[in-house]
Amino acid sequence: MVVKYLLAALVAGLISGGLVTVAQQARVVPLILEAEKYENAPAEVHEHTSGLNISFATKAMAHETSAEAGAEDEGGMLFGVNRLTGTIMANVVTGCGFALILLAASLFTGTAVTVANGALWGAAAWLAFQLLPSVGLPPELPGFPAAELFDRQVWWFGTVIATAIGLYLMVLRPEIWAKIGGLVLMLVPHAIGAPQPADITSNVPAVLAAEYAVAALATGLFFWVALGLLLGTFNARFAKMA
């Protein structure tokens, strides 16, 4: 039975990774390419547009598109291949990894991912891995200032873990103390505060960064909901196999 669950997770991850690539190419990637123009421009040319303080997360899904920012144009290289191929590879691997995490969470909690609740599982994962961490560390565009990478990673991982445990206590435990404790736990990382850069100046317009944050979060929600639904579908399908 475990093998069937693993197969379901891998297939769901492969498909969702391919689907999110299409969504990213439509909106997220063009914004990254636009930001790269400002990244390489002299600071004084665009300084009138850089008055907003935006920090950045170590990213999960949709955010990982920023890894493409190292290439200079659409024909750039990523992982030794062209940008689009590299993006597909990264998204497929990421999709499979997150599908396995959802599977592990469902086995740990004793609540199976089904077609009926798959979207809810996906939405909860989006909340834990992307939305709440983005409150302190929004999706990152190239050219924007950021705090030290290690500090951001520590805060991001802490926020994900606190949110996941908090959701478990609030949703799956019936006790009042568990629900209150879960809410408090989810708020702790934000009370501590995300690490911020000392210098917030940037060539990239604040409007562009805001558009990217919205696009990345929307794309991430699409990915997670699709992943949850696909995992629930393939769990049911593989369970019927002899």
C-alpha positions in Angstrom: 0.0 0.0 0.0 2.9 2.4 0.8 4.2 1.8 -2.7 0.9 2.9 -4.2 0.9 6.0 -2.1 4.4 6.8 -3.3 3.4 6.3 -6.9 0.4 8.5 -6.5 2.5 11.3 -5.0 5.1 11.1 -7.8 2.6 11.1 -10.6 0.7 14.0 -8.9 4.0 15.9 -8.5 5.0 15.4 -12.1 1.7 16.7 -13.5 1.4 19.6 -11.1 4.9 20.6 -11.8 4.2 20.7 -15.5 0.9 22.7 -15.0 2.6 25.3 -12.8 5.3 25.8 -15.4 2.6 27.0 -17.9 1.1 29.3 -15.3 4.6 30.8 -14.5 5.4 31.4 -18.1 2.2 33.4 -18.5 2.8 35.9 -15.8 5.7 35.2 -13.3 8.6 34.8 -15.7 7.8 38.0 -17.7 8.0 40.0 -14.5 11.4 38.5 -13.6 12.7 39.3 -17.0 11.5 42.9 -16.6 13.1 43.2 -13.2 16.5 42.0 -14.6 16.6 45.1 -16.8 16.5 47.3 -13.7 18.9 45.1 -11.8 21.7 45.9 -14.3 20.8 49.6 -14.6 22.6 52.5 -12.8 20.9 53.2 -9.4 20.4 56.9 -10.2 18.3 56.2 -13.3 15.4 54.7 -11.4 15.8 55.9 -7.9 12.5 57.8 -7.9 10.6 54.4 -8.0 12.4 52.6 -5.3 10.9 54.0 -2.1 9.2 50.8 -0.9 10.8 48.4 1.6 10.3 44.9 0.3 12.3 42.0 1.7 12.5 38.5 0.3 11.9 34.9 1.2 13.8 31.7 0.7 11.1 30.5 -1.6 8.8 27.5 -1.9 7.1 26.7 -5.2 6.1 29.7 -7.4 8.9 31.6 -5.6 11.5 29.3 -6.9 11.0 30.9 -10.3 13.4 33.5 -9.1 16.2 31.0 -9.6 15.9 31.8 -13.2 17.1 35.3 -12.6 20.7 34.4 -13.1 20.1 34.2 -16.9 20.3 37.4 -18.9 17.4 36.8 -21.2 14.9 34.1 -22.3 17.6 32.2 -24.0 19.7 32.1 -20.8 20.9 28.9 -19.2 19.5 27.3 -16.0 21.0 24.1 -14.6 23.1 23.8 -17.8 20.1 23.8 -20.1 17.9 26.5 -21.6 15.8 28.5 -19.2 12.4 26.9 -20.0 13.8 23.3 -19.8 15.5 24.2 -16.5 12.3 25.6 -15.1 10.3 22.5 -16.1 12.9 20.3 -14.4 12.9 22.4 -11.2 9.1 22.5 -11.1 8.7 18.7 -11.6 11.3 17.9 -8.9 9.7 20.4 -6.6 6.2 19.1 -7.3 7.3 15.5 -6.5 9.0 16.7 -3.3 6.0 18.6 -2.1 3.6 15.8 -3.0 5.7 13.5 -0.8 5.5 16.0 2.0 1.7 16.1 1.7 1.7 12.3 1.7 3.8 12.2 4.8 1.6 14.7 6.6 -1.6 12.8 5.7 0.0 9.5 7.0 1.2 11.3 10.2 -2.2 12.8 10.9 -4.2 9.7 9.9 -6.3 11.8 7.4 -6.0 10.6 3.9 -5.8 13.0 0.9 -8.9 12.3 -1.2 -10.6 13.9 -4.1 -13.1 15.5 -1.7 -10.5 17.1 0.6 -7.6 17.5 -1.8 -8.1 21.1 -2.5 -8.3 21.8 1.3 -5.0 20.0 1.8 -3.4 22.0 -1.0 -4.8 25.3 0.4 -3.4 24.5 3.9 0.0 23.7 2.4 -0.1 26.9 0.5 -0.9 28.8 3.7 2.0 27.1 5.5 4.7 27.1 2.8 3.9 30.3 1.0 1.2 32.8 2.2 2.2 33.2 5.8 6.0 33.2 5.2 5.3 35.8 2.5 3.9 38.2 5.2 7.5 38.7 6.4 9.5 37.7 3.4 7.6 38.4 0.1 8.5 36.6 -3.1 11.8 37.9 -4.4 12.6 39.7 -7.6 16.2 40.1 -8.8 17.6 43.6 -7.9 15.8 44.0 -4.6 17.7 44.2 -1.3 17.5 41.3 1.2 18.9 40.3 4.6 21.5 37.6 4.9 20.4 34.4 3.3 21.0 32.2 6.3 18.9 34.5 8.5 16.0 34.4 6.0 16.3 30.6 5.7 16.0 30.2 9.5 13.0 32.5 9.7 11.3 30.9 6.7 11.7 27.3 7.9 10.7 28.3 11.4 7.6 29.9 10.1 6.7 26.9 7.9 7.1 24.5 10.8 5.2 26.7 13.2 2.3 27.2 10.7 2.1 23.5 9.9 1.9 22.5 13.6 -0.5 25.3 14.3 -2.8 24.2 11.5 -2.7 20.7 12.8 -3.6 21.8 16.3 -6.4 24.1 15.1 -8.0 21.9 12.5 -7.5 18.3 13.6 -7.5 18.5 17.4 -10.8 19.0 19.2 -9.5 20.5 22.4 -9.9 24.3 23.0 -6.4 24.6 24.4 -5.0 23.0 21.2 -6.8 25.5 19.0 -5.6 28.5 21.0 -2.1 27.1 21.2 -2.1 26.5 17.5 -3.1 30.1 16.8 -0.4 31.4 19.2 2.2 29.2 17.6 1.4 30.5 14.1 1.8 34.1 15.3 5.1 33.6 17.1 7.4 33.9 14.0 5.6 37.1 13.0 5.9 38.5 16.5 9.7 37.9 16.3 9.8 39.5 12.9 11.5 38.5 9.6 15.1 39.6 9.0 15.3 42.9 7.0 18.1 44.4 4.9 19.9 47.4 6.3 19.8 49.2 2.9 16.4 49.2 1.2 17.2 51.1 -1.9 16.6 49.4 -5.3 16.4 50.2 -9.0 13.3 47.9 -9.4 10.0 49.8 -9.2 7.9 49.0 -6.2 4.9 48.4 -8.4 6.7 45.7 -10.3 7.7 44.0 -7.0 4.0 44.1 -5.9 2.8 42.7 -9.2 5.4 39.9 -8.8 4.3 39.1 -5.3 0.7 38.8 -6.3 1.5 36.7 -9.4 3.8 34.4 -7.4 1.2 33.8 -4.6 -1.6 33.2 -7.1 0.6 30.8 -9.1 1.5 29.1 -5.9 -2.1 28.7 -4.9 -2.9 27.2 -8.3 0.0 24.7 -7.9 -1.0 23.6 -4.3 -4.7 23.2 -5.0 -3.9 21.2 -8.2 -1.4 19.1 -6.3 -3.9 18.3 -3.6 -6.6 17.4 -6.1 -4.3 15.3 -8.2 -2.9 13.5 -5.1 -6.4 12.7 -3.9 -7.4 11.5 -7.4 -4.4 9.2 -7.8 -4.6 7.9 -4.2 -8.1 6.6 -5.0 -7.1 5.3 -8.4 -4.0 3.4 -7.3 -5.8 2.1 -4.2 -8.2 0.2 -6.5 -5.3 -1.5 -8.3 -4.6 -5.1 -7.3 
